[in-house]
Amino acid sequence: MSKVNQARTVKVFSDGADLQSMLDAAADPMISGLTTNPTLMRKAGITDYEAFAREVLSKITTLPISLEVFADDLEEMERQAKAIATWGDNVYVKVPITNTEGVSTTALCGTLSRAGVKLNVTAIFTIDQVKELLAELDPNVPAVISVFAGRIADAGVDPIPVMTETKQLMSAHPAWELLWASPREILNVIQAEACGCDIITMTPDLIAKLKSLGKDLSQFSLETVQMFYNDASAAGYSIQT
């Protein structure tokens, strides 16, 4: 492991919905938690949400696992959140910052937080959303604030100021953690740390690239040239003159 990897302070959470990949991630000392969502579960072919979630929780009992509500009505969101929270002591309930009609869920998040439900509030993009949410949460109850830095960047907006200001707004409340969501590259790990983020979510394919963190660039260049040469040789390419 490189010195950069050893020095890393931001926690890496594995994001996915394949059971074996989740078990592999849980056994990896680099991984500090897991997240999933209905989109990932659907792509993985999961048809019974509760059965899958309970199977995961029966096998992974110590690392925090975020499981998302899938209702759109706020009353049903509350019912689902309270039910999911009972499935394990390591469960964080993911609640989107709005429903599909743009109605804010911050008051609901406050209700759940004050009831002792550990939340992972997701799909946050703006400082206004952050401020409204933090005003509602119980400062003594653990919560994860998931700001979608990668998607903010996809819109052509620098996410660094958003993440930095969010961390500053949260700084007086150690029970709350800031999560850099939707990373696009390994550089985001370094950026997340520089912003003071507590957590970054990464898909298994991106986690596999963590071994490149801190690699000597001259050696990396040589390995890249070797890869091109070896692949061309293996393919039997030739140019006739």
N, C-alpha and C positions, 0 to 999 in steps of 0.2 A: 504494500500500500504506500502511495506517495505521501510525502510530508504534508501536501495540501489536503489530502483526504484525512490524514490523522488530525489535522488542525480544524477540520470542519465543525462548526457549532450548530448550524441549522439541521434540524431533524428531517430525515427523508421518510415520507410515507408513500407506500406503494399503492397505485391507483389502478384498479382492475376488477374483473368479475369472474375470472377463471379460477376454479377452486384450487387446482394444483399449483398454479402460479401464486395464488395467495398464500398457500401453505409454504411454498419455497421462499417467498418473501419474508414470512414470519420467522423462518429459521435463519435468515440472513442477519448477522449482527449489525449490518449497516442500516437496516430498516427499523424504524421506531414506531410505526403504526400503519394502518391500512385504511383506504377509502374506496367507496364504490358509488355507483349511481344507477338509476333505472336505464339510462341509455347504454351503459356498459353491460348491464345485466341482460338486456334484450339482445345485444350483439353477441353475447356469449351463449345465447339460446336458453336462458333461464326462463321458465314458465311459471314456477311457483315461488314467488318472492319470499314469503315467510319461511318456507321449508329450506330454501337455499341459505337465507340469513342465519337460521338456527343451526344449520349444519356447519357453517363457517365458525359461528360462535362456540360450538361444541368442541372445535379443534383448536381455535385460537382464543385463549382465555385471559391473556395478560396484556397484550398490546391493544392500544385503543383502535376501535374500528368504527368508522362513520357509515351509517346506513340512512338513506334518504326517504322522507315521506314522498308519496306520489299523488296525493290528493290536490285538488285545485281550490276547493272550498275551504275557507280558513277553519271552520268548525271541525271538518273532517281531518284537516291537517293536524289539529290539536289532538284529536282522538288517536290518530295514527302515531303521532310523536310520543304520546304517553304510553301507548302499547309497546312500541319499539324499544323505549327506554327500559322496559322491564325484562328484556331478553338477555341482558348481561351487564355486569358492573363496568365492563370495558366499552360499552356502547356510547357513542356520540350520535345524536340524532341530527341529520342534515335537514335543514329547512331553507328553501330558497328565499331570497330577500324580498321577492314579490311573487304573486301568483301569475298566471298566464295573461291576466288582464291588466297587469301593472299595479295591482292593489298591494300596498306595503304589508309585509308580515311582521314588522318590527314590534308592534304591540303584542302580537301572539308570541313572538320570541321572548318578550319580557315576561309574559304570563308563564311560559314554560320554564324559563330560567328561574323565576322566583319559586316555582314548584320543585326546583332541584334537578331539572332535566339538563344534562350536559348537551350543549348544542354545537353543531358545526353549521354556521350560517353561511350559505353558499350563493354563488352567482352575483357577488358584489363587484361593482365596477366604479362607483363614484364615492368621493369623500362625503357628499351629502347623505348617501345611504349609510356610510360608516357612522357618521355623527348621530343620525336618527336611531340607529341600532344600539350604539353604546349607551345612549341615554335611557334605554329600556332594560338592559341586561342587569342581573344581580351581580355586583362585582365580586361576590364571594363564591359564585358557582362557576366551575370551569366552562370555558367556551372557546371555540375556534372560529376566527373571523377569516373566511376564505375569500380573498380578493383575486379576481381572475386576471392576473398580470399579463399572462400570455395573450389573452384575447384583447386586452386593452392595447397591447402592442400591435396586434393584428389590425386594429383600427387606425394605426399610424400615430398613436399617442404614447409618449414615453411613460411607462408605468412606475418608474423609479420615484418620482415625486409623490405619486399616490400612495405607494407602499411606505415611504418614509414618513409622510404625514399621518398615515393610519397608525403606524407604530408609536408615534409621538402621542397621539390621542389615547392610545391604549396603555401607555407606559406606567400609569399610576395603579394599574390593576393587574397584578401578576397572575391571577387565575385565568386571564384571557390570553390566547396565543394567536399570532398573526400567521396565516398560511398563504404562501405564494402558490396560486393555482394555475393550471394550464401552462406549465413551462414548455418551451420549444427547443431548448438546447442546454448543454451542460453549463455554459456561461451563466445561465440563470441561477445556478446554485451560488456562484460567487456574488452575483447581484443581490440575491435574496439575503445573504449574510450581511452584505454591506448596508442594506436597508434595516437590518435588525430583525428580519423575519425569524420566527421560531420554527417554522415548518415549511417544507416544499413538497408538493405531491409530484410523483414521477411514475410514468408507465414503465412496465418491465423492460421494454426495449431501450428506454432512456436510462434506466438504472444500470443496464449493462454497459453503458458508455462511461459510467463514473470512473472506470479504471483509467480513462484518458486524462482525468483531472490531475493537473500538475506534471504531465508528461513533458520530457525534453522535446522541444519543437524540432530540433535537428534530427533526433531519432524518429520522431513522428513522420517527418518528411521522407526519411529513408524507407520506413515501413510502408508508406504510401506508394513510393516508386516500386518497391518490391511486389506489392499487391498487384499493381498494373501489369508488371512483367510476368508474374506467375499466372495471372488470369489469361493473358494473351497466349502464353505458352500452353496452358491447359486446353485452351480452345483450339489450338493448332492453326492459328492465324498465319497467313503468309501473303506477300505481295509479289505478284509476277511482273517482271519487267521485260 
